[in-house]
Amino acid sequence: MLELWGGIECSVVRIHDRFRDQVVETGHRDRPEDLDAVARLGIRTLRFPILWETVAPDDPDSYDWSWHDARLAHLDRLGIRPIAGLTHHGSGPRYTSLLDPAYPDLLARHARRVAEHYPQIRDFTPVNEPLTTARFSGLYGHWYPHRRDEASFLRMVVNQCRATQEAMREIRAVRPDARLVQTEDIGRTFSTPLLAEQAEYENGRRWLSLDLLCGRVDRSHPWFVRLLACGIDARALDALRDAPAPDLIGVNHYLTSERYLDQKSRAYPPWHRGGNGRRRYADVEAVRIPHLADQTGPRARLSEVWERYGQPLAVTEVHHGCTRDEQLRWFAEVWEAAVALNRAGMPVQAVTLWSLFGAVDWNSLLLRRDGHYEPGAYDIRAPRPRLTALGRAAQELTASGLMSHPVLASPGWWRRPERAYLPEPTEPTRRPMLDASVIVLEGAGAYDAAIAGLCEERGLAVLQIEARALPRMLVQARPWAVIDATSLPRAATAKRYPGGSFRVDIRTGEEVARLCARADLPLLAFSSDLVFDGREGRPARESDPIRPCGLYGASEAEREACILGAHPSALVVRSSAVFGLPDGDDVAGRLLTSSDRIGGSLCVGPEIVTPAFLPDLVHAALDLLVDGETGIWHLTHADAVTWEEFARRLAAAAGLPNPVLTVLRPKERRNTALASERGRLMPPLDRAITRFITATRRPPAPAGLAAE
């Protein structure tokens, strides 16, 4: 029976003279209770790091086991079996490197000490993804020792495979029944006929580490002569031929693992253009090329590995850094592929939900320190890790072998027509409307249209209707959720004209909530920071007492209470000044317009605020909706600014002169900003501003390139 395993993102990557440790950056190192959270998912096998760089960072004879002792003892009490990883994209501690001839012996010493110290561990991964690590360190120069030549790359691959062989020899001297669980990314490259030679080269290269560890690199192997030409000792290759094959091959498969090469590079986004020194071409994700649809994906790659090696298999990493619904769809597709292959007789033993507690800055391969966080089964941007829809899916799988969520009714972006860089004429231009849909209530003008558009980008079928049509459509359309953003334009008007007698529609909001409660449907409703008067002197949190600002704030506070009274499981999202409307008719648009003026000025208040970029706000709210969250949430960027500072940041990002502003000066400056005690889910304001400015100057990106 197919098992669900778990993994904790644990890479320790050296970049020049600094190390990045994902166990530290995700906070896992300081949260022993994370292991209890893993157990609550029903997971009983965990890829667990006992990394060389963290146990003996400064001296190969000086070890600190204290952190690992406590965690492994706890795993034993929980009944969770560890698969011990000894390096994870690491080049070793400072006293060695991937090119060090002593690297294999040094890692073997570490492996033996691990086996002696933890005799209960049977399964080991001495080197995670040796080929991938060598590519990033030896071909592309991203990671230490930052080489960019084939000879260095090949020496790194062989060095890591020799280290794996020697490590397992030492481990088996302590525990003869120890098993090698060898992981690798084996994504395939496709191409146009003109670039077939380059694709053939890359497709041969992708098997190198597994071929070496399975004893297949003999004198007839197509890469044997090339390896010798790069200075690799034939005796090292001979020694690898005598090593036992891995007991289990772990396939780490990602949506971007498979590539397509096309000499017509100008047909693709500029960041995909490159070449091999002889030809210029685009290197793009193969899943965006429609005619390859039946040749890509986890099922095809697992089948290739089985046909080549005939060894037991597992998918040892499943992760997708995208919106929550797309994360669920990718996880479901990999699981279903593994189930189908298992039933067909292929020994696929497990699928591993990777990055249980998320990952930081993997969108830049850890090269930038942006703090870009991708959640996993848990979201760590909260006082304690918060269970996500991925985690709930894991609980379903370990309990019943099945997972269910309404968003799974739609295909992932990699299966939808809009994914394609070059759509084929035979592909339909529109997806059929699905029964499982989201209802977006009309009445918010440009806001409801923008929200509907963002939902559709995520593969969520959308129906836009008036509130009075809701009773009928709840029966006819069978939606899985309702979104009510009708208060957003009224709140924007109330902020612009604070002395006005504006009120939100309380009665309709309450009736919508009552209808959703009767139908047992999730409801996402939006509210405003105007339920606070800003006189606390600090940003308001969810648990702070309501002190409305003016007539509008009082009506919004009453509407919130009525919604939650009628539907206690509703999700109510408060935001501050929302910007980023497609038509530019919002606060940011007006401030940017003021930057273009010659003479004259725009009046702004002195308040401290937390502006919210509409796509970030909606994506964060939709993630919470998919996760099944309820109650009041404050969704804002972390930065609290004055209107004047916000205007200057916008102008700087747009390359405009400082705006001409008149700042009103009342007796006191109110802090109308919002903060959250439940979780900070939106990126920094400056990154949002940059993306806002960029979005106004270029066409939208293809599906799958979601907002942060």
C-alpha atoms as one frame of an Amber mdcrd trajectory, in Angstrom:
protein
   0.000   0.000   0.000   1.260   3.465  -0.874   2.514   5.393   2.172   2.663
   9.109   2.864   6.060  10.250   4.128   7.071  13.709   5.262  10.113  15.903
   4.859  11.485  19.028   6.509  13.283  21.483   4.226  16.761  21.282   5.718
  19.231  22.514   3.084  22.478  23.922   4.416  23.948  25.811   1.465  27.240
  27.671   1.447  27.267  30.827  -0.670  30.781  32.297  -0.708  31.708  32.472
   2.976  28.207  32.350   4.434  25.965  29.400   5.158  22.184  29.361   4.852
  20.391  26.839   7.054  16.726  26.260   6.250  16.087  24.541   9.585  17.052
  27.825  11.241  15.342  30.122   8.733  12.001  28.312   8.943  12.204  28.334
  12.754  12.109  24.529  12.987  15.317  24.431  14.995  13.654  26.225  17.907
  10.292  24.428  17.789  10.541  20.893  19.228   6.733  20.762  19.117   6.972
  20.593  15.314   7.456  16.849  15.640   4.106  16.527  17.412   2.587  18.477
  14.523   4.118  15.953  12.086   2.592  13.102  14.077  -0.843  14.773  13.946
  -0.704  14.482  10.155  -0.566  10.702  10.540   2.919  10.556   8.992   5.080
   7.712  10.313   8.217   8.123   8.140  10.135  11.396   8.102  13.152  12.521
   6.106  15.163  13.969   8.974  18.446  15.949   8.864  21.563  14.918  10.771
  23.632  17.190   8.609  27.394  17.172   8.733  27.591  20.993   8.699  25.396
  21.272  11.807  26.939  18.459  13.886  30.642  19.104  13.256  30.835  22.575
  11.691  34.358  23.543  12.761  36.308  20.372  13.486  35.831  16.835  12.115
  36.603  15.458  15.575  34.319  17.791  17.559  30.636  16.814  17.510  27.558
  18.335  19.126  24.652  15.874  19.148  22.435  17.711  21.643  19.776  19.033
  19.244  19.535  15.764  17.332  19.496  13.645  20.512  16.391  15.420  21.790
  14.567  15.340  18.443  15.322  11.704  17.598  14.282  10.556  21.068  10.997
  12.393  20.559  10.506  10.832  17.121  11.009   7.423  18.710   8.323   8.173
  21.316   5.966   9.274  18.521   6.579   6.102  16.528   8.029   7.997  13.551
  10.799   6.308  11.562  13.578   8.669  10.379  15.395   8.555   7.062  18.639
  10.265   8.063  20.016  12.845   5.644  23.729  13.561   6.132  24.138  16.375
   3.568  21.368  18.291   1.798  22.679  20.436  -1.068  25.672  21.063   1.191
  29.321  21.147   0.219  30.310  20.097   3.723  31.690  22.194   6.587  34.310
  24.903   6.044  37.169  22.397   6.214  36.169  20.631   2.977  34.323  21.121
  -0.327  32.747  19.180  -3.168  36.107  19.262  -4.996  38.163  18.139  -2.007
  39.747  14.703  -2.659  39.262  14.014   1.062  35.511  14.744   0.882  34.440
  11.071   0.538  36.525   9.903   3.496  35.462  12.840   5.665  31.758  12.272
   4.982  32.250   8.548   5.627  33.696   9.363   9.061  30.652  11.473   9.815
  28.363   8.680   8.592  29.976   6.088  10.847  29.651   8.337  13.872  25.980
   8.906  13.103  25.409   5.163  12.817  27.254   4.508  16.076  25.452   7.294
  17.929  21.997   6.386  16.579  21.996   2.596  16.115  18.188   2.627  15.816
  18.334   4.326  12.379  18.218   1.978   9.411  17.581   4.267   6.402  20.114
   6.842   5.198  20.549   9.428   2.462  24.224  10.412   2.766  24.013  12.914
  -0.122  20.722  14.395  -1.298  20.512  15.025  -5.064  24.238  14.811  -5.891
  23.733  15.672  -9.573  21.523  18.673  -8.825  23.919  19.937  -6.168  26.826
  19.597  -8.609  24.911  21.504 -11.298  24.209  24.419  -8.984  27.737  24.433
  -7.518  29.859  23.342 -10.486  28.023  24.301 -13.699  26.059  27.418 -12.744
  28.220  28.811  -9.955  25.309  29.512  -7.627  26.711  27.719  -4.571  30.137
  27.044  -3.134  32.710  26.481  -4.596  31.079  28.544  -7.363  32.523  26.866
 -10.446  31.134  27.174 -13.973  32.760  24.414 -16.017  31.916  20.863 -16.944
  35.112  19.388 -15.485  34.329  20.770 -12.022  30.736  19.608 -12.325  31.733
  16.048 -13.223  34.337  15.852 -10.470  31.694  17.010  -7.977  29.237  14.352
  -9.137  31.813  11.557  -8.810  33.093  12.898  -5.485  29.588  12.887  -3.995
  28.847   9.400  -5.334  32.115   8.100  -3.913  31.200   9.789  -0.613  27.824
   8.024  -0.673  29.500   4.675  -1.348  32.048   5.126   1.431  29.434   6.457
   3.851  27.230   3.390   3.353  30.232   1.092   3.782  30.948   2.668   7.168
  27.275   2.657   8.180  26.898  -1.016   7.286  29.969  -1.868   9.335  27.876
  -0.723  12.301  24.440  -1.802  11.050  24.650  -4.449   8.297  20.977  -4.114
   7.324  21.190  -0.354   6.729  19.428   0.840   3.560  20.498   3.489   1.062
  17.604   5.758   0.054  19.117   7.719  -2.822  17.331  10.873  -3.990  17.707
  12.740  -7.271  15.826  15.057  -9.610  15.701  13.377 -13.031  13.667  15.889
 -15.034  13.783  15.337 -18.784  14.709  17.891 -21.473  12.671  18.203 -24.694
  13.544  20.339 -27.705  12.900  21.389 -31.254  14.680  19.223 -33.888  17.425
  21.826 -34.327  18.395  21.492 -30.644  18.099  17.706 -30.409  21.834  17.348
 -29.765  21.690  19.676 -26.755  18.637  17.852 -25.391  20.366  14.499 -25.854
  23.386  15.793 -23.943  21.230  17.002 -21.029  19.163  13.819 -20.967  22.310
  11.717 -20.767  23.728  13.929 -18.055  20.643  13.684 -15.831  21.276   9.960
 -15.180  24.934  10.285 -14.161  24.631  10.108 -10.381  22.208   7.186 -10.402
  24.192   5.386 -13.109  27.338   5.739 -10.988  25.612   4.523  -7.813  24.004
   1.615  -9.656  27.353   0.470 -11.077  26.451   1.204 -14.688  29.367   3.473
 -15.647  31.764   1.042 -17.294  34.001   1.533 -20.301  31.024   1.271 -22.657
  29.074   4.015 -20.904  28.659   7.124 -23.114  30.100   9.376 -20.412  33.070
   7.210 -19.403  35.614   8.822 -21.729  34.319  12.281 -20.916  34.790  11.588
 -17.190  38.386  10.458 -17.748  39.070  13.524 -19.902  38.032  15.731 -16.992
  40.715  14.211 -14.789  38.634  11.630 -12.924  40.628   8.579 -11.892  39.443
   5.390 -13.586  39.980   3.586 -10.257  37.229   5.719  -8.691  34.853   4.673
 -11.458  35.888   1.028 -11.056  35.211   1.231  -7.315  31.728   2.618  -7.932
  30.881  -0.301 -10.228  31.397  -2.674  -7.305  29.063  -0.817  -4.930  25.604
  -2.231  -4.093  22.799  -0.362  -5.850  20.529   1.900  -3.787  17.885  -0.028
  -1.876  15.331   2.584  -2.887  15.534   5.373  -5.473  13.810   8.555  -4.399
  12.583  10.796  -7.210  12.362  14.487  -6.326  10.103  15.847  -9.047   9.102
  19.478  -9.488   6.960  21.232 -12.072  10.005  23.076 -13.439  12.201  19.948
 -13.547  11.309  19.241 -17.174  12.571  21.682 -19.784  11.970  22.573 -23.421
  14.628  24.123 -25.670  13.577  26.285 -28.626  15.831  28.322 -30.927  12.988
  30.827 -31.436  13.979  32.485 -28.186  12.174  35.779 -28.802   8.839  33.978
 -28.580   9.416  33.530 -24.833   9.926  35.845 -21.844  13.441  37.344 -21.744
  14.412  35.639 -18.480  14.243  32.264 -20.286  16.705  33.213 -23.035  20.221
  31.798 -23.035  22.336  29.328 -24.931  25.220  26.867 -24.876  27.961  29.045
 -26.378  27.211  27.808 -29.891  23.503  28.493 -30.222  21.102  30.924 -28.617
  17.826  29.436 -27.433  15.057  29.640 -24.842  15.033  27.138 -21.977  11.458
  27.018 -20.637   9.239  24.798 -18.522   8.123  21.825 -20.618   4.707  21.858
 -18.915   3.979  25.105 -20.788   4.359  23.407 -24.178   0.966  21.881 -25.082
   2.172  19.185 -27.494   4.297  17.645 -24.702   1.366  17.196 -22.303   1.318
  13.403 -22.575   5.107  13.125 -22.128   5.609  15.183 -18.979   4.692  14.696
 -15.354   5.433  12.380 -12.446   3.987   9.248 -14.012   6.253   9.472 -17.061
   9.394  10.169 -15.034   8.767   7.436 -12.442   8.203   4.961 -15.251  11.543
   5.953 -16.808  13.416   5.371 -13.558  11.779   1.970 -13.063  12.530   0.867
 -16.617  16.163   1.951 -16.322  17.056   0.620 -12.876  14.373  -1.839 -11.760
  14.755  -0.709  -8.126  11.982   0.103  -5.610  10.886   3.728  -5.871   9.439
   6.561  -3.849   8.637  10.169  -4.612  10.845  11.782  -1.986   9.849  15.434
  -2.475   6.520  16.956  -3.523   6.302  20.725  -3.221   5.001  23.610  -5.314
   5.664  27.226  -4.398   2.363  28.661  -5.604  -1.131  29.441  -4.362  -2.736
  26.964  -1.995  -5.161  25.541  -4.534  -2.330  24.906  -6.990  -0.260  23.298
  -4.235  -3.137  20.926  -3.555  -3.595  20.091  -7.241   0.090  19.301  -7.718
   0.188  17.129  -4.591  -2.958  15.310  -5.757  -1.540  14.723  -9.254   1.687
  13.210  -7.909  -0.211  11.049  -5.410  -2.631   9.796  -8.068   0.253   8.981
 -10.434   2.000   6.979  -7.711  -1.222   5.123  -6.867  -1.805   4.226 -10.527
   1.763   2.957 -11.002   1.599   1.021  -7.756  -1.590  -0.699  -8.869   0.034
  -1.510 -12.214   2.735  -3.458 -10.381   5.485  -0.862 -10.148   6.992  -0.815
  -6.614   6.336   2.839  -5.770   6.369   2.710  -1.983   5.637   6.262  -0.885
   5.014   9.901  -1.733   6.753  12.480   0.454   5.037  15.740   1.344   8.061
  17.994   1.356   8.669  21.238   3.155   6.174  20.375   5.893   6.993  23.710
   7.518   7.701  25.539   4.286  10.831  26.960   2.695  12.482  30.383   2.549
  13.906  32.057  -0.580  13.907  28.948  -2.759  12.436  31.063  -5.566  15.978
  32.498  -5.910  17.813  29.236  -5.036  18.718  30.944  -1.739  20.818  33.536
  -3.582  18.722  36.479  -2.340  17.671  37.182   1.223  14.157  38.403   0.507
  12.426  36.358   3.188  10.159  34.900   0.486   8.276  32.138   2.267   6.425
  29.191   0.680   4.112  27.353   3.119   3.793  23.591   3.267   1.554  21.402
   5.406   1.956  24.131   8.019   2.337  27.886   7.675   4.928  29.240  10.124
   3.877  32.886   9.735   1.815  32.642  12.886   2.458  32.433  16.631   2.735
  28.683  16.082   2.595  26.696  12.835  -0.889  26.804  11.344  -2.352  23.781
   9.577  -3.006  24.478   5.885  -5.185  22.705   3.345  -2.112  20.646   2.391
  -1.857  19.454   5.965  -5.542  18.591   6.028  -5.071  16.623   2.794  -2.230
  14.718   4.467  -4.502  13.844   7.374  -7.140  12.572   4.954  -4.617  10.449
   3.067  -3.130   8.824   6.150  -6.626   8.086   7.469  -8.341   6.853   4.297
  -5.959   6.968   1.335  -8.147   9.641  -0.273  -8.135  13.427  -0.342 -10.971
  15.793  -1.120 -11.252  19.520  -1.610 -13.491  21.467  -4.001 -10.488  23.122
  -5.702  -9.373  19.706  -6.960 -12.284  19.799  -9.421 -10.186  22.150 -11.587
  -6.894  21.162 -13.229  -3.647  22.783 -12.141  -2.268  25.714 -14.106   0.110
  23.314 -15.856  -2.943  21.557 -17.359  -4.912  24.665 -18.370  -4.734  26.264
 -21.833  -3.601  29.636 -20.512  -0.349  28.113 -19.261   1.122  27.996 -22.761
   3.760  30.406 -24.007   2.798  29.331 -27.544  -0.841  28.121 -27.570  -1.638
  25.570 -30.212  -4.554  26.340 -32.551  -6.296  23.105 -31.600  -6.467  24.013
 -27.915  -9.763  25.482 -26.660  -9.568  29.143 -25.829 -11.785  28.865 -22.778
 -12.226  26.282 -20.073 -15.745  24.943 -19.556 -17.440  26.221 -16.424 -17.255
  23.666 -13.646 -19.946  22.837 -11.129 -17.568  23.552  -8.254 -17.387  27.333
  -8.422 -16.872  30.431  -6.330 -19.617  33.037  -6.237 -18.397  36.640  -6.176
 -21.171  39.065  -5.272 -21.533  42.039  -7.552 -21.732  45.508  -6.105 -18.038
  46.227  -5.538 -17.460  47.664  -8.993 -13.856  47.316 -10.117 -13.052  45.370
  -6.955 -15.377  42.436  -7.643 -14.187  42.246 -11.242 -10.550  42.199 -10.096
 -11.277  39.556  -7.454 -13.085  37.411 -10.003 -10.126  37.725 -12.353  -7.672
  36.631  -9.653  -9.884  33.660  -8.815  -9.921  32.616 -12.456  -6.125  32.897
 -12.626  -6.048  30.298  -9.850  -8.306  27.943 -11.768 -11.365  28.722  -9.650
 -14.528  28.858 -11.741 -16.311  32.127 -10.912 -19.921  33.250 -11.030 -20.554
  36.971 -10.534 -24.111  37.592  -9.379 -26.143  40.122  -7.465 -26.898  39.301
  -3.842 -30.608  38.944  -4.571 -29.839  36.037  -6.949 -27.885  34.143  -4.297
 -30.692  31.851  -3.016 -31.378  30.570  -6.523 -27.711  30.195  -7.514 -26.822
  28.317  -4.347 -29.089  25.585  -5.686 -28.314  25.833  -9.393 -24.553  26.445
  -9.414 -23.561  24.306  -6.430 -20.712  26.658  -5.419 -18.187  25.696  -2.763
 -17.687  29.244  -1.422 -19.060  32.787  -1.577 -17.040  36.015  -1.605 -18.597
  39.298  -0.519 -16.356  42.290  -1.224 -19.169  44.792  -1.592 -17.913  46.927
   1.292 -14.521  47.679  -0.289 -15.530  50.601  -2.568 -17.677  52.162   0.162
 -14.724  51.949   2.591 -12.434  53.602   0.018 -14.921  56.449  -0.388 -15.253
  56.863   3.374 -11.458  57.151   3.672 -11.322  59.748   0.941 -14.155  61.800
   2.418 -13.986  61.079   6.159 -16.657  63.619   7.019 -19.295  61.964   4.847
 -22.343  60.062   6.050 -21.479  56.761   4.407 -22.764  53.433   5.647 -22.222
  49.866   4.568 -25.171  47.587   3.735 -25.574  45.695   7.004 -28.816  43.912
   6.187 -27.585  42.369   2.916 -24.317  41.274   4.517 -26.202  39.505   7.293
 -28.622  37.835   4.848 -25.753  36.551   2.685 -24.114  35.096   5.783 -27.335
  33.436   6.862 -27.825  31.838   3.447 -24.254  30.530   3.401 -24.611  29.139
   6.925 -27.799  27.277   5.986 -26.031  25.804   2.937 -22.928  24.998   5.037
 -20.764  27.032   2.650 -17.589  28.973   3.471 -18.031  32.737   3.250 -15.236
  35.268   2.733 -16.291  38.821   3.575 -14.138  41.949   3.603 -14.121  44.688
   6.187 -12.125  47.806   7.002  -9.623  49.277   9.436 -12.263  51.968  10.066
 -13.729  49.764  12.804 -10.871  51.322  14.847 -10.427  55.028  15.483  -6.606
  54.908  15.494  -6.162  56.467  18.916  -4.393  53.483  20.531  -1.050  54.808
  19.292  -0.169  51.487  17.648  -1.504  49.224  14.878  -4.758  47.484  15.814
  -4.838  43.698  16.209  -7.706  41.260  15.744  -8.440  40.959  19.468  -8.460
  44.700  20.150 -11.828  46.146  21.210 -13.830  47.816  18.473 -13.763  51.625
  18.571 -15.256  52.750  15.257 -14.055  55.755  13.332 -17.103  57.780  12.335
 -20.428  56.670  10.966 -18.963  54.366   8.346 -16.728  52.565  10.854 -19.709
  52.036  13.161 -21.744  50.508  10.327 -18.842  48.236   9.327 -18.433  47.048
  12.913 -22.146  46.262  13.095 -21.971  44.420   9.767 -19.060  42.260  11.008
 -21.000  41.320  14.131 -24.102  40.450  12.124 -22.129  38.315   9.650 -20.385
  36.331  12.372 -23.598  36.076  14.343 -25.417  34.567  11.376 -22.439  32.461
  10.197 -19.907  31.837  13.007 -17.603  29.974  10.588 -17.346  32.893   8.156
 -13.942  34.387   7.351 -13.903  38.178   7.735 -10.794  39.917   6.382 -10.013
  43.456   7.467  -7.712  45.542   5.317  -6.525  49.109   5.131  -6.383  51.304
   2.021  -6.469  48.930  -0.954  -4.527  49.840  -4.087  -3.858  48.121  -7.389
  -7.195  48.366  -9.199  -6.780  47.682 -12.924  -8.344  51.025 -13.849  -5.985
  52.929 -11.532  -8.888  54.617  -9.746  -7.541  54.138  -6.235  -5.307  55.867
  -3.736  -2.067  54.769  -5.409  -3.272  55.921  -8.816  -4.143  59.341  -7.462
  -0.810  59.674  -5.632   1.136  58.705  -8.750  -0.850  61.218 -10.782   0.172
  63.899  -8.305   3.823  63.020  -8.993   3.308  63.979 -12.649   1.886  67.386
 -11.854   3.658  70.644 -12.501   2.425  72.911  -9.762  -0.648  72.313  -7.670
  -0.789  69.728  -4.917  -2.767  66.835  -3.533  -4.059  66.963   0.021  -3.324
  63.904   2.195  -3.986  63.218   5.826  -1.273  62.695   8.457  -2.477  59.233
   9.515  -0.251  56.189   9.791  -1.709  53.503   7.537  -1.005  50.028   6.139
  -1.844  50.117   2.416  -2.692  46.735   0.874  -1.879  45.722  -2.710  -5.078
  44.168  -4.040  -3.559  41.000  -5.629  -1.595  40.227  -2.448  -4.667  40.852
  -0.315  -6.896  38.620  -2.438  -4.366  35.810  -2.783  -3.756  35.742   0.968
  -7.502  35.790   1.654  -8.149  33.008  -0.858  -5.394  30.888   0.699  -7.120
  31.287   4.061 -10.450  30.384   2.478  -8.980  27.225   0.921  -7.353  26.384
   4.270 -10.753  26.536   5.963  -9.858  29.445   8.261 -12.619  31.350  10.047
 -13.162  34.474  12.132 -11.477  37.874  11.918  -8.128  38.184  10.112  -6.086
  41.321   9.504  -4.302  41.103   6.147  -1.753  43.823   5.509   1.828  44.316
   4.518   4.045  44.643   7.562   5.027  48.250   6.909   3.070  51.048   8.559
   3.604  54.389   6.764   2.172  57.869   6.554   0.327  58.821   3.389   3.237
  61.111   2.532   5.776  58.300   2.842   3.581  55.960   0.810   3.382  58.555
  -1.969   7.166  59.001  -1.985   7.757  55.230  -2.143   5.363  54.952  -5.083
   7.078  57.791  -6.929  10.552  56.352  -6.315   9.501  52.933  -7.615   7.967
  54.535 -10.705  11.011  56.725 -11.356   8.985  59.897 -10.868   9.847  63.047
  -8.926   8.599  63.395  -5.382   4.878  64.197  -5.411   3.582  67.642  -4.637
   1.551  67.105  -1.471  -0.211  69.186   1.113  -0.263  67.265   4.402  -3.132
  68.196   6.679  -1.975  68.784  10.248  -4.634  68.141  12.907  -3.915  68.253
  16.632  -3.070  64.540  16.824  -1.710  61.960  14.425  -3.837  58.812  14.468
  -2.322  55.385  13.905  -4.925  53.651  11.761  -2.591  50.832  10.745  -3.479
  47.158  11.166  -1.336  44.333  12.531  -2.081  40.653  12.985  -1.628  38.336
  15.923  -2.860  35.399  13.800  -0.253  35.505  11.042   1.600  37.900   8.764
   0.813  36.516   5.319   1.610  39.350   2.917   5.066  40.401   1.640   6.791
  43.678   2.548   5.193  46.831   1.178   8.168  47.817  -0.983   8.028  44.500
  -2.847   4.298  45.005  -3.373   4.885  48.526  -4.680   7.541  47.265  -7.101
   5.188  44.626  -8.460   2.352  47.169  -8.649   4.490  49.513 -10.754   5.717
  46.628 -12.921   2.164  45.365 -13.460   1.080  48.738 -14.810   3.854  48.627
 -17.428   3.746  45.113 -18.895   1.191  42.462 -19.879   0.224  39.837 -17.289
   2.492  36.813 -16.779   1.364  33.346 -17.900  -0.654  31.177 -15.514   1.344
  29.706 -12.672   3.406  32.828 -11.943   1.292  33.785  -8.959   1.675  36.851
  -6.806   3.587  36.466  -3.575
